[in-house]
Amino acid sequence: MEYKDYYKTLGIDKGASAEDIKKAYRKLVRKYHPDVSRAPDADHMTKEVNEAYGVLGDADKRAAYDALGRERRAGQEFRPPPDWGSRFDTGGAADSGDFFSDLFAHVGRRARSAGQAFQMRGEDIHAAITIDLTDAYHGSTRAVTLRVPEHDAQGRVVTRERTVNVNIPKGVLPGQQLRLAGQGHPGSGGAGAGDLFLEIAFHPDPRYRLEGRHVYTGVPVAPWEAALGAAISVPTPSGQVEVVVPAGSQTGRKLRLKGRGIPGNPAGDLYLMLEVVLPPATSDKARELYRTMAREMAFNPRAQTGG
Protein backbone atom coordinates (compact mmCIF):
# COMPACT_ATOMS: atom_id res chain seq x y z
CA MET A 1 0.00 0.00 0.00
CA GLU A 2 1.58 3.26 -1.10
CA TYR A 3 1.85 5.88 1.63
CA LYS A 4 1.16 9.37 0.30
CA ASP A 5 2.68 12.29 2.16
CA TYR A 6 -0.19 14.75 2.08
CA TYR A 7 1.77 17.31 4.08
CA LYS A 8 4.45 17.30 1.40
CA THR A 9 1.79 17.60 -1.32
CA LEU A 10 0.47 20.81 0.25
CA GLY A 11 3.96 22.07 1.12
CA ILE A 12 3.32 22.34 4.87
CA ASP A 13 4.77 20.75 7.98
CA LYS A 14 2.97 18.28 10.22
CA GLY A 15 2.30 20.89 12.88
CA ALA A 16 0.42 23.20 10.50
CA SER A 17 -2.80 24.74 11.80
CA ALA A 18 -6.16 24.25 10.09
CA GLU A 19 -5.92 27.79 8.71
CA ASP A 20 -2.41 27.14 7.34
CA ILE A 21 -3.71 24.00 5.61
CA LYS A 22 -6.58 25.92 4.03
CA LYS A 23 -4.29 28.73 2.84
CA ALA A 24 -1.83 26.27 1.30
CA TYR A 25 -4.65 24.43 -0.45
CA ARG A 26 -6.17 27.58 -1.92
CA LYS A 27 -2.77 28.75 -3.16
CA LEU A 28 -2.12 25.46 -4.96
CA VAL A 29 -5.63 25.30 -6.42
CA ARG A 30 -5.07 28.72 -8.00
CA LYS A 31 -1.59 27.68 -9.20
CA TYR A 32 -2.76 24.56 -11.03
CA HIS A 33 -6.16 25.78 -12.23
CA PRO A 34 -6.47 24.89 -15.96
CA ASP A 35 -7.41 28.48 -16.86
CA VAL A 36 -4.10 29.86 -15.57
CA SER A 37 -1.62 26.97 -15.40
CA ARG A 38 0.58 25.91 -18.31
CA ALA A 39 2.12 23.02 -16.37
CA PRO A 40 1.74 19.70 -18.24
CA ASP A 41 0.83 17.92 -15.00
CA ALA A 42 -1.72 20.52 -13.85
CA ASP A 43 -4.65 18.06 -13.93
CA HIS A 44 -2.70 15.45 -11.97
CA MET A 45 -1.51 17.98 -9.40
CA THR A 46 -5.04 19.35 -8.97
CA LYS A 47 -6.23 15.83 -8.20
CA GLU A 48 -3.36 15.27 -5.73
CA VAL A 49 -3.97 18.61 -3.99
CA ASN A 50 -7.72 17.96 -3.66
CA GLU A 51 -7.03 14.50 -2.31
CA ALA A 52 -4.57 15.84 0.27
CA TYR A 53 -6.93 18.58 1.43
CA GLY A 54 -9.81 16.13 1.60
CA VAL A 55 -7.90 14.42 4.41
CA LEU A 56 -5.88 17.14 6.15
CA GLY A 57 -8.74 19.64 5.98
CA ASP A 58 -10.89 17.46 8.25
CA ALA A 59 -9.83 16.99 11.88
CA ASP A 60 -11.01 13.36 12.18
CA LYS A 61 -9.53 12.25 8.88
CA ARG A 62 -6.29 14.04 9.66
CA ALA A 63 -6.04 12.24 13.00
CA ALA A 64 -6.59 8.90 11.28
CA TYR A 65 -4.01 9.77 8.64
CA ASP A 66 -1.45 10.80 11.27
CA ALA A 67 -2.05 7.51 13.09
CA LEU A 68 -1.32 5.62 9.88
CA GLY A 69 1.80 7.67 9.34
CA ARG A 70 3.18 6.77 12.76
CA GLU A 71 2.89 3.08 11.84
CA ARG A 72 5.02 3.65 8.74
CA ARG A 73 8.76 3.17 9.07
CA ALA A 74 10.93 5.96 7.76
CA GLY A 75 11.97 5.47 4.13
CA GLN A 76 9.53 2.61 3.52
CA GLU A 77 6.10 2.25 2.03
CA PHE A 78 3.28 1.81 4.49
CA ARG A 79 2.73 -1.89 5.29
CA PRO A 80 -0.51 -2.80 7.07
CA PRO A 81 -0.19 -5.01 10.14
CA PRO A 82 -1.50 -8.62 10.08
CA ASP A 83 -4.74 -7.74 11.84
CA TRP A 84 -5.44 -4.77 9.57
CA GLY A 85 -8.46 -6.45 7.97
CA SER A 86 -10.14 -7.23 11.28
CA ARG A 87 -9.39 -3.79 12.74
CA PHE A 88 -10.66 -1.82 9.79
CA ASP A 89 -13.00 -4.23 8.03
CA THR A 90 -15.16 -2.60 5.37
CA GLY A 91 -16.93 -5.71 4.15
CA GLY A 92 -14.57 -6.04 1.19
CA ALA A 93 -15.80 -2.78 -0.30
CA ALA A 94 -12.55 -0.83 -0.21
CA ASP A 95 -9.65 -1.50 -2.52
CA SER A 96 -6.78 -2.57 -0.22
CA GLY A 97 -4.27 -1.14 -2.69
CA ASP A 98 -5.72 2.34 -2.56
CA PHE A 99 -4.36 4.35 0.33
CA PHE A 100 -7.08 6.98 0.00
CA SER A 101 -9.86 4.37 0.21
CA ASP A 102 -8.23 2.62 3.18
CA LEU A 103 -7.90 5.89 5.01
CA PHE A 104 -11.62 6.56 4.78
CA ALA A 105 -12.28 2.97 5.80
CA HIS A 106 -10.09 3.59 8.84
CA VAL A 107 -12.13 6.63 9.83
CA GLY A 108 -15.42 4.82 9.23
CA ARG A 109 -14.35 1.80 11.27
CA ARG A 110 -13.33 4.02 14.18
CA ALA A 111 -16.79 5.57 14.35
CA ARG A 112 -18.55 2.18 14.10
CA SER A 113 -16.33 0.70 16.83
CA ALA A 114 -17.70 3.40 19.12
CA GLY A 115 -21.19 1.93 18.61
CA GLN A 116 -22.36 4.79 16.41
CA ALA A 117 -23.53 4.97 12.81
CA PHE A 118 -20.77 6.77 10.97
CA GLN A 119 -21.94 10.08 9.56
CA MET A 120 -19.77 12.87 8.25
CA ARG A 121 -20.66 15.95 6.26
CA GLY A 122 -18.89 16.08 2.91
CA GLU A 123 -15.74 18.13 2.49
CA ASP A 124 -15.97 21.60 1.02
CA ILE A 125 -14.29 22.10 -2.34
CA HIS A 126 -12.20 25.21 -2.95
CA ALA A 127 -11.38 26.09 -6.54
CA ALA A 128 -10.68 29.11 -8.73
CA ILE A 129 -12.75 30.45 -11.62
CA THR A 130 -11.37 32.99 -14.08
CA ILE A 131 -13.76 35.44 -15.73
CA ASP A 132 -13.62 38.48 -18.00
CA LEU A 133 -14.03 42.03 -16.75
CA THR A 134 -17.25 42.29 -18.77
CA ASP A 135 -18.67 39.41 -16.70
CA ALA A 136 -18.30 41.58 -13.60
CA TYR A 137 -20.17 44.39 -15.37
CA HIS A 138 -23.09 42.35 -16.71
CA GLY A 139 -23.07 39.01 -14.88
CA SER A 140 -22.82 35.69 -16.70
CA THR A 141 -23.15 31.92 -16.40
CA ARG A 142 -20.15 29.59 -16.56
CA ALA A 143 -19.87 25.80 -16.61
CA VAL A 144 -17.22 24.53 -14.19
CA THR A 145 -15.91 20.96 -14.41
CA LEU A 146 -14.74 19.47 -11.11
CA ARG A 147 -12.83 16.28 -10.39
CA VAL A 148 -14.17 14.97 -7.10
CA PRO A 149 -13.91 11.68 -5.20
CA GLU A 150 -17.15 9.72 -4.97
CA HIS A 151 -18.19 6.26 -3.80
CA ASP A 152 -18.96 3.79 -6.59
CA ALA A 153 -21.51 0.95 -6.39
CA GLN A 154 -18.98 -1.21 -4.52
CA GLY A 155 -18.27 1.50 -1.97
CA ARG A 156 -14.82 2.32 -3.31
CA VAL A 157 -13.60 5.89 -3.61
CA VAL A 158 -13.18 6.88 -7.26
CA THR A 159 -12.57 10.21 -8.98
CA ARG A 160 -15.21 11.43 -11.39
CA GLU A 161 -15.82 14.60 -13.34
CA ARG A 162 -18.85 16.68 -12.50
CA THR A 163 -20.03 19.82 -14.30
CA VAL A 164 -21.69 22.63 -12.35
CA ASN A 165 -23.33 25.71 -13.87
CA VAL A 166 -22.26 28.81 -11.95
CA ASN A 167 -24.06 32.14 -12.01
CA ILE A 168 -21.53 34.98 -11.91
CA PRO A 169 -23.26 37.92 -10.19
CA LYS A 170 -22.87 41.45 -11.50
CA GLY A 171 -20.37 43.46 -9.45
CA VAL A 172 -18.14 40.56 -8.36
CA LEU A 173 -14.48 41.44 -7.64
CA PRO A 174 -11.20 39.50 -7.86
CA GLY A 175 -10.54 37.53 -4.68
CA GLN A 176 -14.21 37.22 -3.74
CA GLN A 177 -15.64 33.74 -3.25
CA LEU A 178 -18.88 32.33 -4.55
CA ARG A 179 -20.51 29.66 -2.36
CA LEU A 180 -22.58 26.91 -3.96
CA ALA A 181 -24.29 25.05 -1.14
CA GLY A 182 -24.29 21.26 -1.39
CA GLN A 183 -21.98 21.13 -4.43
CA GLY A 184 -18.92 19.86 -2.55
CA HIS A 185 -17.86 16.30 -1.76
CA PRO A 186 -20.71 13.91 -0.86
CA GLY A 187 -21.24 13.10 2.80
CA SER A 188 -20.98 9.69 4.45
CA GLY A 189 -23.70 7.72 6.19
CA GLY A 190 -26.49 9.93 4.91
CA ALA A 191 -24.85 13.20 5.97
CA GLY A 192 -25.13 16.21 3.68
CA ALA A 193 -22.65 17.19 0.99
CA GLY A 194 -20.12 19.93 1.50
CA ASP A 195 -20.15 23.26 -0.29
CA LEU A 196 -18.26 24.50 -3.33
CA PHE A 197 -16.30 27.73 -2.91
CA LEU A 198 -15.07 29.41 -6.09
CA GLU A 199 -12.52 32.21 -5.80
CA ILE A 200 -12.89 34.82 -8.51
CA ALA A 201 -9.97 35.83 -10.73
CA PHE A 202 -9.99 38.00 -13.85
CA HIS A 203 -8.37 37.20 -17.17
CA PRO A 204 -5.52 39.67 -17.74
CA ASP A 205 -6.60 42.49 -20.07
CA PRO A 206 -3.91 44.98 -21.17
CA ARG A 207 -6.59 47.60 -21.83
CA TYR A 208 -7.72 47.94 -18.23
CA ARG A 209 -6.27 48.35 -14.75
CA LEU A 210 -8.33 47.83 -11.59
CA GLU A 211 -8.23 49.53 -8.20
CA GLY A 212 -11.08 48.03 -6.22
CA ARG A 213 -14.21 48.88 -8.20
CA HIS A 214 -12.47 51.69 -10.12
CA VAL A 215 -11.33 50.93 -13.67
CA TYR A 216 -8.54 52.76 -15.53
CA THR A 217 -7.99 52.69 -19.29
CA GLY A 218 -5.85 54.63 -21.75
CA VAL A 219 -7.51 56.63 -24.55
CA PRO A 220 -5.37 57.70 -27.53
CA VAL A 221 -6.19 61.17 -28.96
CA ALA A 222 -4.80 63.11 -31.92
CA PRO A 223 -2.77 66.30 -31.28
CA TRP A 224 -5.53 68.50 -32.69
CA GLU A 225 -8.16 66.77 -30.51
CA ALA A 226 -6.04 67.44 -27.44
CA ALA A 227 -5.17 71.02 -28.45
CA LEU A 228 -8.56 72.18 -29.74
CA GLY A 229 -10.90 69.88 -27.83
CA ALA A 230 -13.15 67.26 -29.37
CA ALA A 231 -16.06 64.90 -28.79
CA ILE A 232 -14.92 61.29 -29.23
CA SER A 233 -16.40 57.80 -28.88
CA VAL A 234 -14.62 55.48 -26.43
CA PRO A 235 -15.15 51.71 -25.95
CA THR A 236 -15.62 50.69 -22.31
CA PRO A 237 -16.55 47.42 -20.54
CA SER A 238 -20.16 48.64 -20.39
CA GLY A 239 -20.29 49.73 -24.06
CA GLN A 240 -19.43 52.76 -26.19
CA VAL A 241 -19.61 56.17 -24.50
CA GLU A 242 -19.30 59.70 -25.89
CA VAL A 243 -16.86 61.92 -24.01
CA VAL A 244 -15.55 65.45 -24.49
CA VAL A 245 -11.79 66.01 -24.55
CA PRO A 246 -11.18 69.48 -23.08
CA ALA A 247 -9.12 71.90 -25.19
CA GLY A 248 -5.48 72.11 -24.13
CA SER A 249 -5.32 68.51 -22.85
CA GLN A 250 -1.99 66.77 -22.47
CA THR A 251 -0.92 63.15 -22.16
CA GLY A 252 -1.76 61.92 -18.66
CA ARG A 253 -4.89 64.03 -18.24
CA LYS A 254 -7.54 62.00 -16.43
CA LEU A 255 -11.24 62.11 -17.29
CA ARG A 256 -13.57 60.64 -14.70
CA LEU A 257 -16.81 58.91 -15.67
CA LYS A 258 -18.70 58.56 -12.39
CA GLY A 259 -20.40 55.21 -11.78
CA ARG A 260 -18.96 53.64 -14.93
CA GLY A 261 -16.63 51.31 -13.04
CA ILE A 262 -17.54 47.87 -11.68
CA PRO A 263 -21.15 47.87 -10.44
CA GLY A 264 -21.71 47.87 -6.70
CA ASN A 265 -23.12 49.92 -3.85
CA PRO A 266 -21.66 52.34 -4.63
CA ALA A 267 -20.41 51.57 -8.12
CA GLY A 268 -16.83 52.35 -9.03
CA ASP A 269 -15.73 55.04 -11.50
CA LEU A 270 -14.12 54.70 -14.91
CA TYR A 271 -11.02 56.84 -15.48
CA LEU A 272 -9.89 57.66 -19.02
CA MET A 273 -6.17 58.43 -19.21
CA LEU A 274 -5.50 60.56 -22.30
CA GLU A 275 -2.53 59.66 -24.49
CA VAL A 276 -1.61 62.16 -27.22
CA VAL A 277 -0.47 60.20 -30.27
CA LEU A 278 1.50 61.89 -33.07
CA PRO A 279 0.70 61.03 -36.68
CA PRO A 280 3.66 59.41 -38.45
CA ALA A 281 5.74 61.56 -40.79
CA THR A 282 5.84 58.94 -43.52
CA SER A 283 4.79 61.07 -46.50
CA ASP A 284 6.13 64.27 -48.08
CA LYS A 285 2.94 66.12 -47.17
CA ALA A 286 3.11 65.00 -43.53
CA ARG A 287 6.76 66.04 -43.25
CA GLU A 288 5.99 69.45 -44.78
CA LEU A 289 3.18 70.01 -42.27
CA TYR A 290 5.57 69.25 -39.40
CA ARG A 291 8.14 71.71 -40.89
CA THR A 292 5.45 74.37 -41.14
CA MET A 293 4.53 73.84 -37.48
CA ALA A 294 8.19 74.06 -36.49
CA ARG A 295 8.60 77.38 -38.34
CA GLU A 296 5.37 79.06 -37.37
CA MET A 297 4.83 77.86 -33.80
CA ALA A 298 7.17 79.27 -31.19
CA PHE A 299 7.07 76.13 -29.10
CA ASN A 300 9.84 74.65 -26.94
CA PRO A 301 8.63 71.58 -24.98
CA ARG A 302 11.76 71.79 -22.75
CA ALA A 303 11.47 75.45 -21.85
CA GLN A 304 10.41 74.77 -18.27
CA THR A 305 13.36 72.45 -17.71
CA GLY A 306 15.98 74.92 -18.94
CA GLY A 307 16.44 73.17 -22.28
Buried (B, 14 or more C-beta within 10 A) or exposed (E): BEBBEBBEBBEBEEEBEEEBBBBBBBEBBBBBBEEBBEEEEBEEBBBBBBBBBBBBBBEEBBEBBBEBBEEBEEEEEBEBEEEBEEEBEBEEBBBBEBBBBBBBBBBBBBBBEEEEEBEBBBBBBBBBBBBBBBBBBBBBEBEBEBBBBEBEEEBBBBEEEEEBEBEBBEBBBBEEBBEBEEBBBBBBEEEBBBBBBBBBBBEEEEEBEBEEBBBBBBBEBBEEBBBEEBEBEBEBBBEEBEBEBEEEBEEEBEBEBEBBBBBBEEBBBBBBBBBBEEEEEEEEEEEEEEEEEEEEEEEEEEEEEEE
